[in-house]
Amino acid sequence: MALPLARGHSAFRERRPPPHRFAAGQGLTPSPTPHTRQTMNPFQTLGRVARVAAVCAMACIAGTTLAQDNAARSSTWPQRAVTIVVPYPPGGSLDAIVRPYALALQHLWGQPVVIDNKPGANESIGVQTLLKAPADGYTLLAATDSAMVLNPLLNPNLAYKPQQDFAPITQLVDMPMVFVVPDNSPARSMADFVQLARDASRQQRDLSYGSSGVGGPLHLALAGFVADHQLKMVHVPYKGAAEMLKDVSTGLVDASVSGVASARPLLEAHRLRALAVSSAQRMASLPGVPTLSEAGIADFGASFFIGLVARTGTPLEVVRAVQEAVKKAAADPAGRQRLETAGAINVASSPAEFAAVVTARHAALQARLGKIKIEMR
């Protein structure tokens, strides 16, 4: 039986944690009155079994009528089109991953699933699109480390708070990156590139690197790479991967990291050269490209997650319906093949598992930011 208190599945609704810190394992605060429904928060309930049990008991007292209404509503959800907001332009790595999922969900639900590209401001424009929509699950956001972790770490005056505003649904995939240079670059290995950058600086001509936005995971990764090797390079930010990779391919920018799906057309056209991949093992889709470890380069965080979130207040039954549908879509052999071709690692996690990943990534990126300087401008 669906629980009345479940209609809220909030990320961080009860005790507000200190700024920019995910308070995993804090449980739920008892309601002030017997009939006040509380929200379940995967970020804050990773281990407080006793308190969750107490809240569940309170939910049963709250009445069966509302629970039955919620169950009836969720059993027929969705009843109309569902929109997935993608906070990057068409053609990028995130767009290439989410679109096949949208088609699979459309098939499973028998309702249209629309992709709404809202690029800009390091995913913040997409976030605002989500937050202006009703908390009914009909508008979802495909978010990465940028919206969920980096923006709060880098901008204390951020207009939204992931801990309070997002209900995590599932981590779709983990996305390793490929380090690319123009195909006519003298660098044929990562060691070559490091030496090329040092030689250029001695000649007063610093090389450049592109990323898909100031303060994004790719910017942070490459800034870390530059710091680790004591290089001098110029950062060139873009709104998305397609424009960035085009400029790398023409030599306007000297290097970047990208998802395989975005880089593949230019790699196959011999306009880009792949020097290394950030995965632990070589990618099946790029078997001839060494890993960073094989190339003698320490991991510099060149990967990111892609997950689905809803607005806080979205019924838990709807969150479960989306997560279960994603899990079915990810289990399809054809779907797995598409992910592998795109260079993605399938995850399809539960909301609680996704919350744990975000918490761990927050700690890792916070530690990395202590070693480098990122200016948000």
N, C-alpha and C positions, 0 to 999 in steps of 0.2 A: 504493500500500500504506500502510495506517495505521502510524504510527510508535509504537513502544512508549512513548517518552518523552512522548507527547502526552497521556496520561491525567492531567492535572493542570492544564492551561490556567489557571495561577494569575495573579492580579493581584498583582504585587510579592512573589514568593516568595523570590528569591535574596538579593541584598544588601538589607538593610532600609534604605530612604532615611531622611534626617532627618525628624523629625516633621512631618507634614502637607505633605510635598512629594512629588509624583509624579516619580520618577526615570526619565523617558523616555529610552530609548536605551541602557540599561546592559547589555542582553544577558543571557547565562546563565553561571553559574559551572560549570566542568567538574565532573563528579561525582567523589566521592572513590574510588569503585570502578567497574570497567568495567560492572557490571550494575546500578548505582543509577540509577533513572529520575529525570530532572529535570523541572521544570515549565516550560511556556512562558508567558510573561508579556507580554501585548500592551502594557502600560504601560511595560515596560522593554526592548522590543525594536524600537523604532521606527527602526531604522537600522543596527543592528549585523549586517549580512548575513554577514560572514565568521564571526563567532562562532556565529551560528545554523547556518551550514553545518557547522561543526565538531561541534556537538551532534547534528545530523541524522546525521552519519557515525557518531557513537557509538551512536545509536539503532539503526542497522542492525546493529551488532555485538551489541547486547543480545539479539537473537534474534527469529526470525520467528514463533514460536509465539504469543507474547503479542500480537503485532500482529494475527495472524489471529483470535485470540479477541476482541480489541477490535473488529475490523471486523465479525465475525459478530454481536456484541452490538449494535453501533450500527446495523447494517443493519436490525434489527427494532425499533429504538427509535422511539416508546415502545410498550411492551407493556401499559400500564395508564394510568390517569388521570394527567394532569399538573396540578399546582396552581400558579396564579400568585397570589402574595401582593400585594395592593394595600394600601399603608400609609395609606389614607384611607377614609372612609366611602363607601357607595354614593351615587351622584348627583353626585360631584365631577368636575372636569375629567379627572383621571387615570383614574378609574373609567370615565368615558364613552369614553375612548380605548382602554383595555385590553380592555374587553368585546367590541367588534367583532373585535379581533385574536384573542381567545380562541375565538370562534365560527369564525373562518376557520381557525385551527390545528386545531380539533376536526374540521373537515371534511377538512383535508389529511391528518391523522394517523389518522382513524378511531377515535380514543380521546377520552374526555371531557377537557375542559380546564375546570377549576374555578377560579372567582375566590374568593379568601379575603380578605375585607376585615379588616385589622388596623390600625385608626387609632390615632394617639397618639404622643406624645414625638417629634414631628418626624421621623417615619418609623422611629424606632429600634425600636418594637415589631414592625413588619413585618420589620425586619432580623433581630431575634432569632428570629423564626419561621423565617426562611430558614436561619439558622446552626444551628438545632437539628435540621434535617432532614438526611438523608444527602446526600452530594455525588454524586448520580446523575442530576441534571437533572429529576427528577420534581417538585421544588419550585423555583420561580423567583421572583424579586422584581422587581416593576415599580418602579424607583427613579428619583428625580429628583436635582437638584442638592443637595437637603437631605441625603439619606443619603450621597451620593457625595462631596460637597465641603464644604458648609456645616457640618455637624455636626462633622467633624474640625477645621475652622478655629476654631469657636467653643467647642469643649469638649475641652481637652487630656486629660481623664480619660475620654474616650468608651470604652464597653465593647467596641467593635469597631474594627477598622482596615480601611477599604476597600482599602488597598494590599495587605493580606495576606489578607483574608477573601472578597473578591469576584472572580469570574471574569466579566469583561464579555462580553456576547453581542452586543447591538446597541442602537443608539439608535433607538427607534421613530419619534419625532417631535421637532420643536422646537415649543414652545407659546408663541406671542405672547399677550399679555394685553390685556384691555379695561378701561379705567378707568371705574368706574361710580359713580353717586350715586343717591339716591332720585329717583323721577320728579318729585316735587314740589319738588325742590331749586331754589333761585334760580339755581344755577350751570348755565349752558347751554353753557359752553366751559371749557377748561382755565384760560384766563386769568381767567374768572369765578370758578372755584373757588379759585385762588390768592388772589384779592382777598377772597373770602368768608372764607377761613381767617385772613387778616391782620386783617380787621375783627372777627371773632369773638374773636381774642386780645386786641385792644384793649379789648373789652368783658368781659374776664376769663372768656370762655367758649370754651376751646380746642375746635376740632373734633376728631373721632375718625376713625380709619381701622382697618379690620379686615384681618386676614390669617389664613391657614390654619395658624398655628403660630408660636411664638416661634423666631426664628432661621431660618425657612424662606425660600425665595427671594422670596416675595411680601412678607414682612416686611422683608427686606433692601432690596428695590426701593422700597417705600414710605418706609422710613426714609431712603433716599437722596434720594428726591423731596422730602421734608420738609427735609432738610439743604440740598439744592441751592437751595431757595427761601427758606431761613431762616424756616421756619414753625414754629409751636408746635402740635403735634397729639398726641392721646392714642392709643396703640396698644391695640387690643382683639384678643387672639388667640383663635382657634377651632380645633377639631379638624378641620374640613373646610369646604369651600366652601359647601355647601348651607345650613347654619345661619348662616354669616357673611352670605351674600347675602340671606337672609330678613330679618336684622336691618338690613341696609342699606336694603332695600326699605321697611321700616316706619319708617325714620328713627332707629332706636336707634343706628345707626352712620352717620357722614356720608359715607363713601366707602370704596372698596376697588378692588383689581384682581383679575381673575378670568379663567379660560379662557372662551372663547365658549360652549362646550357647557354649562357650568354656569349662565352668565348668561342664555342665550337665552330660556328660558321666562318669566323675569321681565321681560326686555326686551320680549318680544312681548305680555306682559300689561300693559305700560305701568306697571310697578311700579318699574322701574329705568330710568335714562337713561345711555347710553354717551357719554362725552365724547371719548375717543380710544382708538386701538389702538396697541400697541407694535411692530407689524410694520413692515418697511421700506416696503411698499406697502399700500394699503387692502385689507382682507380682502374676498374675494368674498362671504362670508356676511354682512358688515356694510358694504356699499358706501357708505352715507351717513355713516359715522363717519370723521373725519379721523385721520391718523396723528399721533403725538406731534410729529414734525417739522413737519407742516402746522399743528399747533396752537401752534407756537413753543416747544415744551418739549423740552429735551435728553433724550436717551435715559437712563433711570435703571435699566436692567437688568431691565425688567418682562417677562421671558420665562424659560422654563426648559425643560430637556430631560426626556423620559421615555425610559428605557431598560430593557432586561432584563438582569439579572445572575443568575448561579448561584453556588453556593458554590465556593470554591477547591477543587480536587481533582476537579471534574467532568470526565469524559473529554472531550478536545478534539473527538472525533467527535460527541458529543452536542451540544456547543456549536455546532458547524457545522450539525448537523441543525436546531436551533432557528433559527439565523440564516437558513439557506436557506429554511425554511418561512415565516419572517416576510417575507423578500424577495418570495416568491411571493404572499403575502397582500397586501402593499403594492402589488404590480403590478396587482392586479385593479381594473378601472375602478370597480366599485361600491364597493370599499374606499377608493379614492382620493376618491370623492365623499363618503363618510362622513367622512373626515378633513377635507376642505375645509369641510364643513358644521359640523364641530366647531371650526373655526378652527385646525387643526393643520397644520404643514408636514411632509410626509412625508420621512423620512430613510432608514430601514432599512439602516443602515451595517454594516460589518464589525466584528468585535471590536477590531481595531487602530484603525480609524477612531473608534470610540466611545471607546477609551482616550485618543486624541489630543484629542478634544473635552473629556473630563473634565480632562485636564491643562491645557488652555487656559482652561477655566472656573475651575479652581482659582486660576490666576494672576490672572485678572481679578477674581474675588471677593475674593481676598486683598488686592488693591490697593484695592478699594472699602471693605473693612472698615477700612482704615487711615484713612478719612475720616469714618466714622460710628461711633457706639457702640451695640453691641447687647449687652444683658444677657440671659444665659440663666437663666431662672427660671420 
